[in-house]
Each structure stands twice: as C-alpha cells, then as structure tokens.
Amino acid sequence: MESEITTAEFDETALDALDDDERIAAWIRAYRTRRNLTLAQLSELSGVSIGHLSRLENGTRTPTVRLLLQLARALGVSLGTLVGETPEQNVVYVSRRADRHTIDAGDSGLQSLSDPALRWLQAVELILPPGRTGEPATHAGEEWIYVLAGAIEVDMNGVTSSLETGDAIHFRADVPHSIRNPHDEDATVLVVNSLASPTLNVRN
C-alpha cells in the first residue's frame, strides 16, 4: 500500500496559518499529485466537475460533506486523512472529544470520529444548521444515521423519513439520499458509512 502523506511533507507553520478551506485544499491537491492524477482523471473518479475541483484546490470553494466523502473515496483515503488528521498504525484508535477539531464543511459542521488510517468504515458527527437542505448523494456500501439532538428529514429517492432525537435509519447508500434540517434549531447526527472491503468478503 502506498504510504500516506504526513504533515512533515508540508510547512507545518504555514498549515497552521491556513483556514479550513485552504488547509483541505492543500491536502486534496497533495493527494491528487501524489497519485499522479490530473484534474480530469480525479473528476472522472469522483464525479466532481473539473471546474469545481479547481475551485476546491484553490481554496475558493468550501467543500460540502458529500464532496469530501466523494473525494476521499476517489483518492483512496479516509475522510479524516483528507481533512488533515495524521494516520498512525494503532491497534486501537480512541477519538477524544477534547482532541477533535470541527471542520466547516459548507452546509454542516463536521467532526471525524474514525481512525484516519482506516477507510472501510467512516463515522462522522455532523451539526446541521436550520434550513440545511443537503445535496443528493449515492455511493457504495451502506449508511446508518442516528439523531443525537434535534430533528431531521432523510430523503431516499423521493421518500421522506422524519427522525427525532434517538431515532436511527439504515439504508443502502447506492440509493440517492440526502439529509435535511427544515427546523429552526441545529440538529446533531452521527453518520456511519460502510464500504465493501475486499478483506471482508465471505463466500458460502
């Protein structure tokens, strides 16, 4: 497996001076060039337009959670790694609340809860502001959403499920889906994405 990019390959002082958009832009550009991908090739792999990718890499466009997930899958890295968390080979990874950093992902606040060295299971905590509509997404694997606070709506290809605090929903992620917060208060949700891992395939 190709080694991951580390902060040692960047000027750490310069990274600290960047805002979230600029820092994520630097990581996206670094992983794309490390994998010798052109913007056109990454566009084809991720489904994100070349123009949009260019704006993301220039730090002039704030990536949404959906775009970050699409790019992480296309680049073969975890979501945490793509937003600058340092991957380490740990037997056990503990995500401490005090150590986590909230990323402004355009239409949501995002905290990655997963080990950045692993990518087949992605867990994130999202803060959805009032009026958040979300963009429809489709991807491999399954998705599980649990409402920690507030209330949301999950649209599954035109079928809407209303969820309140303590409710959960589980579905095939290759069906077009989006998360909305049509209410007047923030909603906080736990989102877990699972992808098909070749090491987990079981044949009967």
Accessible surface in RSA format (square Angstrom, percent):
REM  Atomic radii and reference values for relative SASA: ProtOr
REM  Chains: A
REM  Algorithm: Lee & Richards
REM  Probe-radius: 1.40
REM  Slices: 20
REM RES _ NUM      All-atoms   Total-Side   Main-Chain    Non-polar    All polar
REM                ABS   REL    ABS   REL    ABS   REL    ABS   REL    ABS   REL
RES MET A   1   218.30 113.0 127.82  84.6  90.48 215.4 116.88  99.4 101.42 134.4
RES GLU A   2    79.94  45.9  60.28  45.6  19.66  46.8  45.85  88.7  34.09  27.8
RES SER A   3    80.29  67.8  65.91  88.0  14.38  33.1  52.98 112.8  27.31  38.3
RES GLU A   4    46.19  26.5  36.03  27.3  10.16  24.2  20.04  38.8  26.14  21.3
RES ILE A   5     6.16   3.5   4.87   3.6   1.29   3.1   4.87   3.5   1.29   3.5
RES THR A   6    53.54  38.1  52.57  53.3   0.97   2.3  46.88  63.0   6.67  10.1
RES THR A   7    37.40  26.6  37.22  37.7   0.18   0.4  19.30  25.9  18.10  27.4
RES ALA A   8    86.60  79.6  54.94  84.8  31.66  72.0  60.13  84.7  26.47  70.1
RES GLU A   9   100.51  57.7  62.97  47.6  37.54  89.4  42.25  81.7  58.26  47.6
RES PHE A  10    48.13  24.1  33.22  20.6  14.91  38.8  39.45  23.9   8.67  24.8
RES ASP A  11    94.74  66.4  76.52  76.2  18.22  43.1  36.15  85.1  58.58  58.4
RES GLU A  12    97.89  56.2  93.63  70.8   4.26  10.1  27.49  53.2  70.40  57.5
RES THR A  13   108.82  77.4 104.72 106.2   4.10   9.8  70.23  94.3  38.59  58.3
RES ALA A  14    49.46  45.5  41.04  63.3   8.42  19.2  48.56  68.4   0.90   2.4
RES LEU A  15    12.76   7.1  12.76   9.1   0.00   0.0  12.76   9.0   0.00   0.0
RES ASP A  16   115.79  81.1  92.01  91.6  23.79  56.2  28.79  67.8  87.00  86.8
RES ALA A  17    88.90  81.7  48.31  74.5  40.59  92.3  59.99  84.5  28.90  76.6
RES LEU A  18    55.18  30.7  48.65  34.8   6.53  16.4  48.94  34.4   6.23  16.8
RES ASP A  19    82.93  58.1  72.46  72.1  10.47  24.8  44.91 105.7  38.03  37.9
RES ASP A  20    28.15  19.7  24.17  24.1   3.98   9.4   7.52  17.7  20.63  20.6
RES ASP A  21    31.80  22.3  29.17  29.0   2.63   6.2   4.29  10.1  27.50  27.4
RES GLU A  22    73.92  42.4  70.17  53.1   3.76   8.9  18.20  35.2  55.72  45.5
RES ARG A  23    50.05  21.0  50.05  25.5   0.00   0.0  20.31  27.8  29.74  18.0
RES ILE A  24     1.94   1.1   1.94   1.4   0.00   0.0   1.94   1.4   0.00   0.0
RES ALA A  25     3.34   3.1   2.73   4.2   0.61   1.4   3.05   4.3   0.29   0.8
RES ALA A  26    11.31  10.4   9.35  14.4   1.96   4.5   9.77  13.8   1.54   4.1
RES TRP A  27     6.67   2.7   6.67   3.2   0.00   0.0   5.80   3.1   0.87   1.4
RES ILE A  28     0.63   0.4   0.63   0.5   0.00   0.0   0.63   0.5   0.00   0.0
RES ARG A  29    97.27  40.8  97.27  49.6   0.00   0.0  37.17  50.8  60.09  36.4
RES ALA A  30    19.15  17.6  10.83  16.7   8.32  18.9  17.51  24.7   1.64   4.4
RES TYR A  31     0.23   0.1   0.23   0.1   0.00   0.0   0.17   0.1   0.07   0.1
RES ARG A  32    32.39  13.6  32.39  16.5   0.00   0.0   0.00   0.0  32.39  19.6
RES THR A  33    72.46  51.5  60.55  61.4  11.90  28.4  49.48  66.5  22.98  34.7
RES ARG A  34    72.87  30.6  54.76  27.9  18.11  43.1  29.43  40.2  43.44  26.3
RES ARG A  35    54.68  23.0  35.56  18.1  19.11  45.5  25.01  34.2  29.66  18.0
RES ASN A  36   130.86  90.2 104.72 101.2  26.15  63.0  34.34  82.6  96.52  93.3
RES LEU A  37    32.34  18.0  27.30  19.5   5.04  12.7  28.10  19.7   4.24  11.4
RES THR A  38    73.38  52.2  70.15  71.1   3.24   7.7  71.63  96.2   1.76   2.7
RES LEU A  39    45.98  25.6  43.00  30.8   2.98   7.5  43.00  30.2   2.98   8.0
RES ALA A  40    53.62  49.3  46.45  71.7   7.17  16.3  46.85  66.0   6.77  17.9
RES GLN A  41    84.56  47.3  82.00  59.9   2.56   6.1  26.84  57.1  57.72  43.8
RES LEU A  42     0.00   0.0   0.00   0.0   0.00   0.0   0.00   0.0   0.00   0.0
RES SER A  43    18.62  15.7  16.33  21.8   2.29   5.3   1.53   3.3  17.09  23.9
RES GLU A  44   152.42  87.5 122.03  92.3  30.39  72.4  50.24  97.2 102.18  83.4
RES LEU A  45   106.98  59.6  76.38  54.6  30.60  76.9  79.45  55.8  27.53  74.1
RES SER A  46    11.08   9.4   0.00   0.0  11.08  25.5   3.45   7.4   7.62  10.7
RES GLY A  47    65.62  80.9   0.00   N/A  65.62  80.9  34.67  95.1  30.95  69.3
RES VAL A  48     5.33   3.5   1.53   1.4   3.79   9.1   5.33   4.6   0.00   0.0
RES SER A  49    66.06  55.8  52.99  70.7  13.07  30.1  51.07 108.7  14.99  21.0
RES ILE A  50    85.84  48.8  83.16  62.0   2.67   6.4  83.16  59.9   2.67   7.3
RES GLY A  51    34.31  42.3   0.00   N/A  34.31  42.3  27.99  76.8   6.32  14.2
RES HIS A  52    29.24  16.0  29.24  20.3   0.00   0.0  11.24  11.6  18.00  20.9
RES LEU A  53     0.00   0.0   0.00   0.0   0.00   0.0   0.00   0.0   0.00   0.0
RES SER A  54    38.07  32.2  36.29  48.4   1.77   4.1  12.51  26.6  25.56  35.8
RES ARG A  55   107.87  45.3 107.87  55.0   0.00   0.0  44.98  61.5  62.89  38.1
RES LEU A  56     2.70   1.5   0.28   0.2   2.42   6.1   0.28   0.2   2.42   6.5
RES GLU A  57    10.24   5.9   8.74   6.6   1.50   3.6   3.48   6.7   6.76   5.5
RES ASN A  58   102.31  70.6  73.33  70.9  28.98  69.8  16.65  40.1  85.65  82.8
RES GLY A  59    17.13  21.1   0.00   N/A  17.13  21.1   0.93   2.6  16.20  36.3
RES THR A  60   103.27  73.4  66.54  67.5  36.73  87.5  71.43  95.9  31.84  48.1
RES ARG A  61    99.82  41.9  97.10  49.5   2.72   6.5  22.19  30.3  77.63  47.0
RES THR A  62    40.64  28.9  32.86  33.3   7.78  18.5  13.05  17.5  27.59  41.7
RES PRO A  63     2.80   2.0   2.80   2.6   0.00   0.0   2.80   2.3   0.00   0.0
RES THR A  64    17.53  12.5  17.53  17.8   0.00   0.0  17.53  23.5   0.00   0.0
RES VAL A  65     8.80   5.8   8.72   7.9   0.08   0.2   8.72   7.6   0.08   0.2
RES ARG A  66    60.78  25.5  54.94  28.0   5.84  13.9  16.31  22.3  44.47  27.0
RES LEU A  67     5.84   3.3   5.84   4.2   0.00   0.0   5.84   4.1   0.00   0.0
RES LEU A  68     0.00   0.0   0.00   0.0   0.00   0.0   0.00   0.0   0.00   0.0
RES LEU A  69    17.98  10.0  17.81  12.7   0.17   0.4  17.81  12.5   0.17   0.5
RES GLN A  70    31.10  17.4  26.83  19.6   4.27  10.2  16.96  36.1  14.14  10.7
RES LEU A  71     0.00   0.0   0.00   0.0   0.00   0.0   0.00   0.0   0.00   0.0
RES ALA A  72     4.17   3.8   4.14   6.4   0.03   0.1   4.14   5.8   0.03   0.1
RES ARG A  73    58.83  24.7  38.91  19.8  19.91  47.4  38.62  52.8  20.20  12.2
RES ALA A  74    22.67  20.8   0.36   0.6  22.32  50.8   8.51  12.0  14.16  37.5
RES LEU A  75     2.43   1.4   0.00   0.0   2.43   6.1   1.42   1.0   1.01   2.7
RES GLY A  76    25.47  31.4   0.00   N/A  25.47  31.4  16.61  45.6   8.86  19.9
RES VAL A  77     5.91   3.9   0.11   0.1   5.80  14.0   1.48   1.3   4.43  12.0
RES SER A  78     3.07   2.6   0.55   0.7   2.51   5.8   1.12   2.4   1.95   2.7
RES LEU A  79     0.52   0.3   0.19   0.1   0.33   0.8   0.19   0.1   0.33   0.9
RES GLY A  80     1.09   1.3   0.00   N/A   1.09   1.3   0.27   0.7   0.82   1.8
RES THR A  81     1.95   1.4   1.65   1.7   0.30   0.7   1.14   1.5   0.80   1.2
RES LEU A  82     0.00   0.0   0.00   0.0   0.00   0.0   0.00   0.0   0.00   0.0
RES VAL A  83    11.72   7.7   4.48   4.1   7.23  17.4   4.48   3.9   7.23  19.6
RES GLY A  84    18.69  23.0   0.00   N/A  18.69  23.0   3.13   8.6  15.56  34.8
RES GLU A  85    55.29  31.7  46.95  35.5   8.34  19.9  35.09  67.9  20.19  16.5
RES THR A  86    66.53  47.3  48.40  49.1  18.13  43.2  36.70  49.3  29.82  45.1
RES PRO A  87    21.96  16.0   7.06   6.4  14.90  54.2   7.29   6.0  14.67  91.2
RES GLU A  88   104.11  59.8  95.67  72.4   8.44  20.1  34.83  67.4  69.28  56.6
RES GLN A  89   165.13  92.3 131.13  95.8  34.00  80.9  66.51 141.6  98.63  74.8
RES ASN A  90    66.83  46.1  40.23  38.9  26.61  64.1  11.23  27.0  55.60  53.7
RES VAL A  91   156.52 103.0 120.12 108.7  36.40  87.7 126.76 110.1  29.76  80.7
RES VAL A  92   109.67  72.2  89.35  80.9  20.33  49.0  93.09  80.9  16.59  45.0
RES TYR A  93    78.53  36.7  50.64  28.8  27.89  72.6  34.38  25.8  44.15  54.4
RES VAL A  94    82.57  54.3  60.67  54.9  21.90  52.8  63.57  55.2  19.00  51.5
RES SER A  95    33.62  28.4   9.65  12.9  23.96  55.2  11.69  24.9  21.93  30.7
RES ARG A  96   147.71  62.0 143.65  73.2   4.06   9.7  40.66  55.6 107.05  64.9
RES ARG A  97   181.88  76.4 168.22  85.8  13.66  32.5  68.71  93.9 113.17  68.6
RES ALA A  98   101.41  93.2  60.21  92.9  41.20  93.7  71.57 100.8  29.85  79.1
RES ASP A  99   114.48  80.2  81.86  81.5  32.62  77.1  32.74  77.1  81.74  81.5
RES ARG A 100    50.24  21.1  26.59  13.6  23.66  56.3  12.98  17.7  37.26  22.6
RES HIS A 101   111.00  60.7  97.71  67.9  13.29  34.0  80.43  82.9  30.57  35.6
RES THR A 102    57.12  40.6  45.62  46.3  11.49  27.4  33.86  45.5  23.26  35.2
RES ILE A 103     7.70   4.4   7.70   5.7   0.00   0.0   7.70   5.5   0.00   0.0
RES ASP A 104    83.81  58.7  80.38  80.0   3.43   8.1  28.11  66.2  55.70  55.6
RES ALA A 105     0.00   0.0   0.00   0.0   0.00   0.0   0.00   0.0   0.00   0.0
RES GLY A 106    42.48  52.4   0.00   N/A  42.48  52.4  15.07  41.4  27.41  61.4
RES ASP A 107    36.05  25.3  27.72  27.6   8.33  19.7  31.09  73.2   4.96   4.9
RES SER A 108     5.97   5.0   0.00   0.0   5.97  13.7   4.10   8.7   1.86   2.6
RES GLY A 109    15.21  18.8   0.00   N/A  15.21  18.8  10.80  29.6   4.41   9.9
RES LEU A 110     0.73   0.4   0.52   0.4   0.21   0.5   0.73   0.5   0.00   0.0
RES GLN A 111    29.83  16.7  29.64  21.7   0.19   0.5   3.88   8.3  25.95  19.7
RES SER A 112     5.45   4.6   0.89   1.2   4.57  10.5   0.26   0.5   5.20   7.3
RES LEU A 113    42.66  23.8  30.52  21.8  12.14  30.5  30.52  21.4  12.14  32.7
RES SER A 114    14.79  12.5   8.27  11.0   6.53  15.0  12.63  26.9   2.17   3.0
RES ASP A 115    13.29   9.3   8.90   8.9   4.39  10.4   5.33  12.5   7.96   7.9
RES PRO A 116     7.56   5.5   3.67   3.3   3.89  14.1   4.09   3.4   3.47  21.6
RES ALA A 117    26.01  23.9   1.74   2.7  24.26  55.2   3.24   4.6  22.76  60.3
RES LEU A 118   110.89  61.8 108.83  77.9   2.06   5.2 110.87  77.9   0.02   0.1
RES ARG A 119    76.80  32.2  74.20  37.8   2.60   6.2  16.75  22.9  60.05  36.4
RES TRP A 120    82.82  33.2  80.32  38.9   2.50   5.9  63.02  33.6  19.81  32.1
RES LEU A 121   103.24  57.5  97.85  70.0   5.39  13.5  97.85  68.7   5.39  14.5
RES GLN A 122    10.83   6.1  10.62   7.8   0.21   0.5   9.59  20.4   1.24   0.9
RES ALA A 123    18.53  17.0  18.24  28.1   0.30   0.7  18.24  25.7   0.30   0.8
RES VAL A 124     1.78   1.2   1.78   1.6   0.00   0.0   1.78   1.5   0.00   0.0
RES GLU A 125    26.49  15.2  25.43  19.2   1.06   2.5   0.67   1.3  25.82  21.1
RES LEU A 126     3.91   2.2   3.91   2.8   0.00   0.0   3.91   2.7   0.00   0.0
RES ILE A 127    66.11  37.6  65.42  48.7   0.69   1.7  65.42  47.1   0.69   1.9
RES LEU A 128     0.00   0.0   0.00   0.0   0.00   0.0   0.00   0.0   0.00   0.0
RES PRO A 129    52.51  38.3  52.51  47.9   0.00   0.0  52.51  43.4   0.00   0.0
RES PRO A 130    65.42  47.7  44.86  40.9  20.55  74.7  45.12  37.3  20.29 126.1
RES GLY A 131    49.05  60.5   0.00   N/A  49.05  60.5  33.37  91.6  15.68  35.1
RES ARG A 132    24.89  10.4  15.06   7.7   9.82  23.4   8.96  12.2  15.93   9.7
RES THR A 133    94.98  67.6  90.15  91.4   4.83  11.5  61.70  82.9  33.28  50.3
RES GLY A 134    16.09  19.8   0.00   N/A  16.09  19.8   1.57   4.3  14.53  32.5
RES GLU A 135    69.57  39.9  60.28  45.6   9.30  22.1  31.89  61.7  37.68  30.8
RES PRO A 136    95.98  70.0  84.85  77.3  11.13  40.5  85.12  70.3  10.86  67.5
RES ALA A 137    18.07  16.6  13.44  20.7   4.63  10.5  17.96  25.3   0.11   0.3
RES THR A 138    73.42  52.2  52.77  53.5  20.64  49.2  20.71  27.8  52.71  79.7
RES HIS A 139    22.63  12.4   9.55   6.6  13.07  33.4  21.44  22.1   1.19   1.4
RES ALA A 140    61.54  56.6  48.88  75.4  12.66  28.8  56.26  79.2   5.28  14.0
RES GLY A 141    26.89  33.2   0.00   N/A  26.89  33.2  12.10  33.2  14.80  33.1
RES GLU A 142    82.30  47.2  81.38  61.6   0.92   2.2  18.49  35.8  63.81  52.1
RES GLU A 143     8.49   4.9   7.69   5.8   0.80   1.9   0.84   1.6   7.65   6.2
RES TRP A 144    89.23  35.8  89.03  43.1   0.20   0.5  70.72  37.7  18.50  30.0
RES ILE A 145     0.05   0.0   0.05   0.0   0.00   0.0   0.05   0.0   0.00   0.0
RES TYR A 146    71.55  33.4  71.55  40.7   0.00   0.0  35.96  27.0  35.59  43.9
RES VAL A 147     0.00   0.0   0.00   0.0   0.00   0.0   0.00   0.0   0.00   0.0
RES LEU A 148    72.97  40.6  53.26  38.1  19.72  49.6  54.99  38.6  17.99  48.4
RES ALA A 149    46.44  42.7  45.34  70.0   1.09   2.5  46.44  65.4   0.00   0.0
RES GLY A 150    30.44  37.5   0.00   N/A  30.44  37.5  21.71  59.6   8.73  19.6
RES ALA A 151    24.50  22.5  21.09  32.5   3.42   7.8  21.09  29.7   3.42   9.0
RES ILE A 152     0.81   0.5   0.00   0.0   0.81   2.0   0.00   0.0   0.81   2.2
RES GLU A 153    39.02  22.4  39.02  29.5   0.00   0.0   0.91   1.8  38.11  31.1
RES VAL A 154     0.23   0.2   0.23   0.2   0.00   0.0   0.23   0.2   0.00   0.0
RES ASP A 155    27.00  18.9  27.00  26.9   0.00   0.0   2.64   6.2  24.35  24.3
RES MET A 156    31.38  16.3  28.27  18.7   3.11   7.4  28.27  24.0   3.11   4.1
RES ASN A 157   103.64  71.5  79.89  77.2  23.75  57.2  11.23  27.0  92.42  89.3
RES GLY A 158    62.78  77.4   0.00   N/A  62.78  77.4  30.85  84.7  31.93  71.5
RES VAL A 159   104.27  68.6 100.88  91.3   3.39   8.2 104.08  90.4   0.19   0.5
RES THR A 160    64.02  45.5  34.37  34.8  29.66  70.7  23.99  32.2  40.04  60.5
RES SER A 161    39.05  33.0  33.73  45.0   5.32  12.3  14.90  31.7  24.15  33.8
RES SER A 162    85.23  72.0  59.38  79.2  25.85  59.6  38.26  81.5  46.98  65.8
RES LEU A 163    15.60   8.7  15.00  10.7   0.60   1.5  15.00  10.5   0.60   1.6
RES GLU A 164   115.20  66.1 115.20  87.2   0.00   0.0  28.77  55.6  86.44  70.6
RES THR A 165    83.06  59.1  61.90  62.8  21.16  50.4  51.60  69.3  31.46  47.6
RES GLY A 166    41.58  51.3   0.00   N/A  41.58  51.3  19.03  52.2  22.55  50.5
RES ASP A 167    56.99  39.9  52.86  52.6   4.13   9.8  10.87  25.6  46.12  46.0
RES ALA A 168    51.01  46.9  22.53  34.8  28.48  64.8  22.81  32.1  28.20  74.7
RES ILE A 169    28.94  16.5  23.19  17.3   5.75  13.9  28.94  20.8   0.00   0.0
RES HIS A 170   116.61  63.7  88.86  61.8  27.75  71.0  60.07  61.9  56.54  65.8
RES PHE A 171    21.36  10.7  11.17   6.9  10.20  26.5  21.36  13.0   0.00   0.0
RES ARG A 172   155.53  65.3 150.13  76.5   5.40  12.9  61.89  84.6  93.64  56.8
RES ALA A 173     0.00   0.0   0.00   0.0   0.00   0.0   0.00   0.0   0.00   0.0
RES ASP A 174    73.07  51.2  55.68  55.4  17.39  41.1  29.59  69.6  43.47  43.4
RES VAL A 175    46.03  30.3  45.01  40.8   1.01   2.4  46.03  40.0   0.00   0.0
RES PRO A 176    53.57  39.0  52.91  48.2   0.65   2.4  53.30  44.0   0.27   1.7
RES HIS A 177     8.94   4.9   7.24   5.0   1.69   4.3   6.08   6.3   2.86   3.3
RES SER A 178    12.80  10.8   9.18  12.3   3.62   8.3   4.15   8.8   8.66  12.1
RES ILE A 179    13.87   7.9  12.48   9.3   1.39   3.4  12.48   9.0   1.39   3.8
RES ARG A 180    62.24  26.1  62.24  31.7   0.00   0.0  24.44  33.4  37.81  22.9
RES ASN A 181     0.00   0.0   0.00   0.0   0.00   0.0   0.00   0.0   0.00   0.0
RES PRO A 182    70.82  51.6  34.70  31.6  36.11 131.3  42.91  35.4  27.91 173.4
RES HIS A 183    81.53  44.6  74.54  51.8   6.98  17.9  54.06  55.7  27.46  32.0
RES ASP A 184   136.32  95.5 112.86 112.3  23.47  55.5  33.51  78.9 102.81 102.5
RES GLU A 185   132.92  76.3 126.78  95.9   6.14  14.6  46.58  90.1  86.33  70.5
RES ASP A 186    79.25  55.5  65.57  65.3  13.68  32.4  19.99  47.1  59.26  59.1
RES ALA A 187     0.44   0.4   0.18   0.3   0.26   0.6   0.44   0.6   0.00   0.0
RES THR A 188    25.94  18.5  25.94  26.3   0.00   0.0   9.73  13.1  16.21  24.5
RES VAL A 189     0.00   0.0   0.00   0.0   0.00   0.0   0.00   0.0   0.00   0.0
RES LEU A 190    38.22  21.3  38.22  27.3   0.00   0.0  38.22  26.8   0.00   0.0
RES VAL A 191     5.39   3.5   5.39   4.9   0.00   0.0   5.39   4.7   0.00   0.0
RES VAL A 192    30.24  19.9  28.95  26.2   1.29   3.1  28.95  25.2   1.29   3.5
RES ASN A 193     1.10   0.8   1.07   1.0   0.03   0.1   0.30   0.7   0.81   0.8
RES SER A 194    38.77  32.8  38.48  51.4   0.29   0.7  21.79  46.4  16.98  23.8
RES LEU A 195    24.57  13.7  16.90  12.1   7.67  19.3  17.43  12.2   7.14  19.2
RES ALA A 196    77.56  71.3  56.17  86.7  21.39  48.7  67.06  94.4  10.50  27.8
RES SER A 197     3.20   2.7   0.22   0.3   2.98   6.9   0.51   1.1   2.69   3.8
RES PRO A 198    94.82  69.1  74.43  67.9  20.39  74.1  76.06  62.8  18.76 116.6
RES THR A 199   117.37  83.5  82.26  83.4  35.11  83.7  79.56 106.9  37.81  57.2
RES LEU A 200   126.84  70.6 110.19  78.8  16.65  41.9 114.27  80.2  12.57  33.8
RES ASN A 201   110.29  76.1  82.34  79.6  27.96  67.3  26.11  62.8  84.19  81.4
RES VAL A 202   132.18  87.0  98.78  89.4  33.40  80.5 101.67  88.3  30.51  82.7
RES ARG A 203   226.55  95.1 196.11 100.0  30.44  72.5  72.65  99.3 153.90  93.3
RES ASN A 204   195.84 135.1 120.76 116.7  75.08 180.8  69.25 166.7 126.58 122.4
END  Absolute sums over single chains surface
CHAIN  1 A    10738.6       8406.8       2331.8       5813.2       4925.4
END  Absolute sums over all chains
TOTAL         10738.6       8406.8       2331.8       5813.2       4925.4
